[in-house]
Amino acid sequence: MYEIRPETHADEYEVEALYDLCFAPGRTALSSYRLRDGVPPVAGLCLLLRDPSGILLAAIRYWPVHVGGNAALLLGPIAVHPTAQGEGLGGMLMRDSLGRASDLGWSRVLLVGDAPYYSRFGFERLDHVQMPPPTNPDRVLGLELRPGAWVDVAGQVTRAASQDASAGLA
Ligand SMILES: CC(C)(COP(=O)(O)OP(=O)(O)OC[C@H]1O[C@@H](n2cnc3c(N)ncnc32)[C@H](O)[C@@H]1OP(=O)(O)O)[C@@H](O)C(=O)NCCC(=O)NCCS
């Protein structure tokens, strides 16, 4: 059984290397990264999984954003090492981190990703929410952690203030 642990500053280099391995080159040029520039990730929601020998297998991060003046979480990146994909680790990190987000009092989550994967966690297309261009609107997905949290929430996703993440990584 793997133990899910919060990411610390000491893990950052390895997590970045895992993301570089799992995503296409130039990932940080994506418009979603402009929402993360200069804003620390959310304390307590950046999590990772290592195998018993300490090799990093999976990681997830979240950032605070605003949508039409409402606070929201931007989920991602999430990545699982290619040798460990399809074993349920991504699902473990998704469910665990979303539970922690709810416990921390967050109401709504959005991400840019493949609906066929994220729908299993309850994510649905957000019709009235626009990520910075160029983003395929079909990939802008949301999840309510509190009933009705996305009702009447619409508009551009914008960068949060740096203090909205509280302390960032430990
Ligand atoms: C996407 C990712 C995080 C999923 O983690 P994982 O540990 O491999 O996933 P799980 O084992 O929890 O779930 C596997 C299931 O998800 C499905 N799945 C994985 N990626 C998918 C995708 N992009 N679209 C649709 N289904 C997908 C698998 O087919 C499998 O389906 P099954 O349960 O019906 O067999 C991982 O594959 C990964 O790191 N991919 C590369 C980076 C990436 O694309 N990150 C997400 C950005 S949107």
The ligand as an ORCA input file, in Angstrom:
! r2SCAN-3c Opt
* xyz 0 1
  C      -3.849     10.627    -16.729
  C      -3.082      9.922    -15.599
  C      -2.793     10.926    -14.490
  C      -3.995      8.825    -15.035
  O      -3.337      8.149    -13.979
  P      -3.339      6.543    -13.903
  O      -2.765      6.154    -12.597
  O      -2.681      6.019    -15.127
  O      -4.912      6.269    -13.977
  P      -5.748      5.198    -13.161
  O      -4.957      3.918    -13.041
  O      -6.277      5.801    -11.926
  O      -6.946      4.968    -14.158
  C      -6.738      4.254    -15.337
  C      -7.948      4.437    -16.223
  O      -7.944      5.780    -16.738
  C      -7.999      5.730    -18.145
  N      -7.303      6.900    -18.672
  C      -6.044      7.314    -18.406
  N      -5.769      8.435    -19.092
  C      -6.890      8.736    -19.795
  C      -7.222      9.758    -20.700
  N      -6.368     10.739    -21.020
  N      -8.482      9.749    -21.242
  C      -9.357      8.782    -20.936
  N      -9.102      7.781    -20.072
  C      -7.861      7.755    -19.534
  C      -7.344      4.410    -18.503
  O      -7.732      4.004    -19.790
  C      -7.911      3.513    -17.422
  O      -9.226      3.189    -17.748
  P      -9.996      1.905    -17.107
  O     -10.129      2.162    -15.637
  O     -11.308      1.899    -17.794
  O      -9.114      0.751    -17.431
  C      -1.779      9.259    -16.104
  O      -2.081      8.326    -17.090
  C      -0.758     10.239    -16.646
  O       0.094     10.725    -15.914
  N      -0.766     10.537    -17.956
  C       0.200     11.444    -18.550
  C       0.040     12.864    -18.042
  C      -1.379     13.373    -18.233
  O      -1.968     13.195    -19.299
  N      -1.925     13.999    -17.162
  C      -3.287     14.490    -17.168
  C      -3.376     15.809    -17.855
  S      -5.024     16.134    -18.445
*
